[in-house]
Amino acid sequence: MGLRKWLVFITAFAVSCGPYWAKTGSTTNYPGNITVCLQLPKDQLPLAHIAVAEWDTVLANWERVIPIDNAPDPGICTIQVRIVDKPLADIPNALAWCSCVGCRDISRYAGHYEQDISGILQHEIGHALGAQHVPGTLMNATWEPNKFVCPDRTTVTQVAAWNHVDVTLLSWCYF
């Protein structure tokens, strides 16, 4: 095999095996924005803003997380938080839910979510950003009142992996 063929082979091999750290569909507009539209009563907005601010602190070197209160145009929302008046059919004890990991629609069950607005919303935003349930973390499957106050390393690592982002760009808290 000639030198030129070896160089082509080595270059192709190196490029195909390298790590992929760019966010899918990313542009040069770095960092970007994740808008969290909060369709909530006024008295709940301050605690919801704390949840959004925690995620903004975590993701600030990759994307900014910005709350928008009662957005008139849902088309501007990356993540939509809305109130529903019926519990989830297959999990009637759920306080809030994201329909799937990576889905951008968060529902909260009226009259139940208020127990820990910030903590529960942080958990659900975690699902929207790509995190699954993990015991003993913010993504614990069952709610523990005011126990998890910020996104932890395990949760942030899941979000980084889901979004193909270098985890060293992100931060997390210890509790």
Secondary structure as the mmCIF struct_conf table of DSSP 4:
data_model
#
loop_
_struct_conf.conf_type_id
_struct_conf.id
_struct_conf.beg_label_comp_id
_struct_conf.beg_label_asym_id
_struct_conf.beg_label_seq_id
_struct_conf.end_label_comp_id
_struct_conf.end_label_asym_id
_struct_conf.end_label_seq_id
HELX_RH_AL_P HELX_RH_AL_P1 LEU A 3 CYS A 17
BEND BEND1 GLY A 18 GLY A 18
BEND BEND2 ALA A 22 ALA A 22
HELX_LH_PP_P HELX_LH_PP_P1 LYS A 23 LYS A 23
TURN_TY1_P TURN_TY1_P1 THR A 24 GLY A 25
BEND BEND3 THR A 28 ASN A 29
BEND BEND4 PRO A 31 PRO A 31
STRN STRN1 GLY A 32 LEU A 38
HELX_RH_3T_P HELX_RH_3T_P1 LYS A 42 GLN A 44
HELX_RH_AL_P HELX_RH_AL_P2 LEU A 45 LEU A 59
TURN_TY1_P TURN_TY1_P2 ALA A 60 TRP A 62
STRN STRN2 GLU A 63 ASP A 69
TURN_TY1_P TURN_TY1_P3 ASN A 70 ASN A 70
BEND BEND5 PRO A 72 PRO A 72
HELX_RH_3T_P HELX_RH_3T_P2 PRO A 74 ILE A 76
BEND BEND6 THR A 78 THR A 78
STRN STRN3 ILE A 79 VAL A 84
BEND BEND7 ASP A 85 LYS A 86
BEND BEND8 ALA A 89 ASP A 90
TURN_TY1_P TURN_TY1_P4 PRO A 92 ASN A 93
BEND BEND9 LEU A 95 LEU A 95
STRN STRN4 ALA A 96 CYS A 98
BEND BEND10 SER A 99 CYS A 100
TURN_TY1_P TURN_TY1_P5 VAL A 101 GLY A 102
STRN STRN5 ASP A 105 TYR A 109
TURN_TY1_P TURN_TY1_P6 ALA A 110 HIS A 112
HELX_RH_3T_P HELX_RH_3T_P3 TYR A 113 ASP A 116
HELX_RH_AL_P HELX_RH_AL_P3 ILE A 117 LEU A 129
TURN_TY1_P TURN_TY1_P7 GLY A 130 GLY A 130
HELX_LH_PP_P HELX_LH_PP_P2 ALA A 131 HIS A 133
TURN_TY1_P TURN_TY1_P8 PRO A 135 GLY A 136
BEND BEND11 THR A 137 THR A 137
TURN_TY1_P TURN_TY1_P9 LEU A 138 MET A 139
BEND BEND12 ALA A 141 THR A 142
TURN_TY1_P TURN_TY1_P10 PRO A 145 LYS A 147
BEND BEND13 CYS A 150 CYS A 150
STRN STRN6 ASP A 152 ASP A 152
HELX_RH_AL_P HELX_RH_AL_P4 ARG A 153 ASN A 163
TURN_TY1_P TURN_TY1_P11 HIS A 164 HIS A 164
HELX_RH_3T_P HELX_RH_3T_P4 VAL A 167 LEU A 169
STRN STRN7 CYS A 173 CYS A 173
#
